[in-house]
Amino acid sequence: MVRLRQTLTLLAILLVSVGLLAGCRGKQGDARERPARVARPVCPLDGLPTTEAAIARRPLAVMIENAPAARPQSGLATACVVYEAITEGGITRFMAVYLHRDAATVGPVRSVRPHFIQLSREYAAALVHCGESYEALQILAADPSIYDLDQMQYPHPFWRERARRVPHNLYTATGTLRAFMRQHAWEGAVSPLPRWYGDQPVRLHDPAAVAALSFGGAVKYRLRLEYHAEKGGYLRYMDGKLHVDRESGEALVARNVIIQRVRAEPYAASKHGTYDVTVTGAGLGYLLVDGRRTDIRWAKPSYYDITTYTDAAGAPLPLQPGQTWVEVLPADGAVSFPAPAAGRP
């Protein structure tokens, strides 16, 4: 009886020991087999998480109208970068650059000007537009390396909406444009690309919760930017009206705003007051982030170079992940930073 009890006790101890060893080995094995965490790719243009496939595409640079009859526009919210610059009179036009995000409706699509062509070259982008000015035509005709997706030549990726009048009713979609690009072997990764976001903390000191801009010219178009912390960026007010997306009705929000001062004057021979905007060379401006601003310098030595933006000391700008708007402001335009109105952020 005693021997039986001793035997059972030894057997129990042996089983517990085997179980403990197996448990330890199992834990060690789990640790060895656990995959290492892989950093998710980010878009080089806006710093937002994405996929390798989404950024291994050619950027799209789409010309979008900003005349009052074209407002509100469609598709600007999902662009990585948006440029705003003067075209005729005092009205502006947008060039929306898309890489990793798409838009089911983009427009109204309008014609291109030389300064937008030069900016689109920085991305080796497919330039999407409907016609061009005389000066832009000379550039497009002389540079066959441009991926020129002109609706006047390739009508199929575009459509017109009956709810608006010509010429303010031409639209497209990024998916339709990319299908066209694959068909014509235009698709493919581009390197190098401008790198818009940074990893520097925001340490700007001058207040800029509000920025008021006027682009000069005969038409007194007014732009007001207001920082809203809960929105995470600047809301746009054009001629006193909140800038929203036509499809969603949501307000557009600029995470970063660059105000780039440039030389701009009407072409002497232009019958329509088309502006010659110089985006090569060097100049000054401002960066607005989180309700603060700093002085900046920009430089684009030649037509083929990527524009660089630094602070006054030459250090990289503290751009934050999210959409960047570049306000290409003529030297005779105006910019001020008034205090927020009572009751506003």
N, C-alpha and C positions, 0 to 999 in steps of 0.2 A: 504493500500500500504506500509506504514511504517512498519506495523507489518510483512508483507510478507518479506520485506528486512531483518528485524531483525532475522526472522526465518531462512532464507537462510544463513545469516552470521553465526549464531550459529551452523547450520548444517555443514557448511564448516570447522569451527574450530574443531568440533567434529570428522570429517573424517580425518583431518590432524593429530590430536592427536592420533587417533587409528592407523594410518599408522606409525607414529613415534614409538609408543610402539611396534608394530608388528616388525618393522625393528630392534629395539634394542633387542627384544627377539630372532629374527632370528640370529643376530650376536652372541649373547650369546650362543645360541644353537649350532651354527657352531663351536664355540671355544670348547665347551664341547665335541662335537662329533669328532673333529679332532683327528686322531690316533697319538699316540706318535711315534716319530721316533725311529726305532729299528736299532741298530748297525748291520751292515752286518758281517757275520762270516768271519774270516780270517784263512788261512792255518797256522798251527803251525810251518810248516817247512820252508815256505818262506815269510809269512806275507802278502800275496796277497789276495784280496777279493775273496770269493768263496761261496759255499753253505754248509749247514750242511750235506747234503747227500754226497757231494764230499769228505768231510774229515772224514766221518764215514765209511771209507774203510781201508783195510789193505794196507800199502805201498808195492810197488813193488821195489825190488832192482835188477837191470838188469846189468849183466856183458857185457861190450861193448869193443870190440877190438880196439887197437890203433897202430897196426903195419902199416907201410906205405901202404900196400896193402888194408887196411881196411878204409882208408881215402878217402873222408870225410864220417863221420858217419851220421846216421839218428836218430832223436828223442831226442838228448841231450838238445835241446833248451827248452823243456817243462818239464824237470825234476825239482824238487824242490831243490835238492842238488846233486852235482856230486863230487865223490871222484876220484882222480887220484893217482895211486901208482905203483911202479915198480913190474914187474913179473919176467921176465927172461932178462939176459943180461943187457941192459940199457933202454929197452923199457917199456912203461907203459901200464896200462889198466884202464878203467873207470868202476865205479859202479854208475849208475844213479838211483836215488831214486825218484819215482813218487808217489804222493798222490792225489791231487785235479785236476791236469791237465793230459791230455792224449796225446798219439802220435799214429798216424795211422801206422807208420813204425818205428821200433827201431832195431838198430843193426849196424854192425854185432855182433851177440851174440857169446861169447866164454866162455872158462872154468873159473872156480873160484879158488881162492887161500885162504889159511887160514885167512889172515888178512882181506880180504873182507867178509868172513863169520862172523868174530867177529864184524865188523862194521855193517853188516846187522842185527845182533842180536839186536842192539840198537833200531831198528824200529819194531821188531817182523815181519819183512817183508817176503813176499814170495820171495825167492832167485831164480832168473831166470838165468840159465846158460846152457852151453853145455859141460858136463863133468867137470873134476876137476883134480888137481894134486894129487899125492899119499898122500901127507900130508893133503890136504883138504878132501880127501875121508875118512880118519880116523876120522876126526871131524864129518862129516855128518853121518857116520855109528854109532857114539857113542851118537849122540844127536837127538833123534827122534822128538823132539819138533820143529825142524826147518821145515818151510814150503818150502820144497826142490823141486822146479819146474825145474827139469833137463830135457833137450830135449832128452837125451839118454833114459830116462824112459817115458816121456810124449811127443811124437813127434807132436801131433796134433796142438798145438798153434803156431807152427813155420813153416816157409817155406824157401826154398832156391831160390835165384835169379840167373838167367842164365848169367846176365851181369858181374858177378864176379866169381872167381874160389873158389873152396873148399880149405881151410876152412873159407874163408873170405866172405861168401855169405849167412849166416844164419840170418834170420830176424824174428821178431814177431811184435805184436801190443798190446798196453795196453788194448784195448777193448777185444781182443781175450783172453788175459791172464786173465782178470777179469771174462769173461764168464766161463773159465775153473775153476777159483776159486769158483765161485758160484755153479757150478756143483759138486764140491768136498767139499762143505761147509767150504771153507777156508776164505771166505770173512767176514769182520767184523771190527768194530772200534778197535783201539789199544790205550791203555793208560797205562803208560805215554809215550808220544812221545818226542823226542828231540825238544827243542824250539829254532829255529835258528835265528829268527829275534828279534830285541829289540826295545825299545822305547827311547833309549838314543841318544842325538844328536851326530853328528860326530865331535869330537874334537881331531883329530890326528894331529901331528905336523911335523913329519919327512916326507920329500917328497918321494913319491913312484909312480910317474907317469909311471915308467917303472920298471919291475922286470924281471930279467934273471935267469932261473933255469936250472940246469943240474942234472939228477937223478943218475949219476955215472954209474958204470957197463961198460961192454965192448963196447956197442953200445952208441955212443955219441949223444943221443937224446937231443935236445935243445928246451926249451920252453921259449917264451918271452911274457910277459903280458904288454899291453899298455892301459893306461886309456884314454878314450874319453868321455868328458863331454856330448857331444851331443848324444852319445849312452847310457849314464847313467851307464857306468861300464867299465870293462876291456875286451879288445879284446885279443884273443889268437893267437899267431903265433907259429906253430910247425915246427921246422927245416926251418924257414924262410917263411913258407906259412901260410896265414890267415886261421884260423879254421872256417869253414862254415858248415852249415847243408846241407846234400846231397839233401834233398827233396826241400827245399826252396831256397838254394843258399845264404841265409842270414848269416852274421857273428854271431857267438856265443858271448854272452855278459855276463860276470860274474859281478853281482852287488857287491858281497863281495868275497874276496879271503882270505882263511886261509892257511898259509904255516906252516905245522906241522912237525917239525923235529923229526925223529924216528931212532931207531937202526935197521939196515937192513944189512944182509949178506947172501950169498948163502948157501943153505943147503949142508952140507959136502958130503952127499951121492947122491945128485942130479946129474943126467947125463946131465941135460939141463940148469944148472945154475939157477934153481928156487930160488928166494929170500925168506928168512925168515924175514918177516917184523913185528916188535913188535909194536903193537898199544895199548897195555896195559901198565900200569905204569904211568909215568908222563914225561913231557918234555917242551921244549920251542918252540917258533915260532914267526910268525908275522901275523897281520891282515892288509889287504889292503882295503881301502874304499875311494872313491872319490879322488884318486891320492895321498893319504897319508897313513902312516903306523904307527903301534905301536907294541911294544913287547908284546907277549902273553905267557900264560902258559896253558898247557892242562893236563888233568888227566883222566885216565880210570882205576880204581883200579883192576877190574877183568873183565873176559870174559863177564859177564852179565850186567855190568854197562854201563850207558850212558856217553860218553865222555863229560867232562865239559871244556869250554874254558873261560878264564878270562884274563884281562890285567895283567901287572906285579904286580899291587897292589891288585889283587884279585877281582876287580870290573867287572860286566858283560860287554861284548863287545858291542860296538855300531853298531851291525849288522843292516843293512837297509833292508826293504822289497824288495824282489827280490831273484834271484837265487844265491846260495852260492857254490863256488868251494873250495874243500879241497885238497890241494896239499900235499900229504904225502911224504915228502922229506927225503931220507936217510941222516944219519949224514955225510957220505962221499960225498954227493951231494953238489952242490954249489948254492948259491943264492946271487945276487947282485942287486943294485938299481941304474943303470946308468942314466945319464941325457938323456932326450929325444933327438933323432936325430934332426938335423936342419930341420925345416919345418913340424915336427910332433908335435902333441899335447903334 
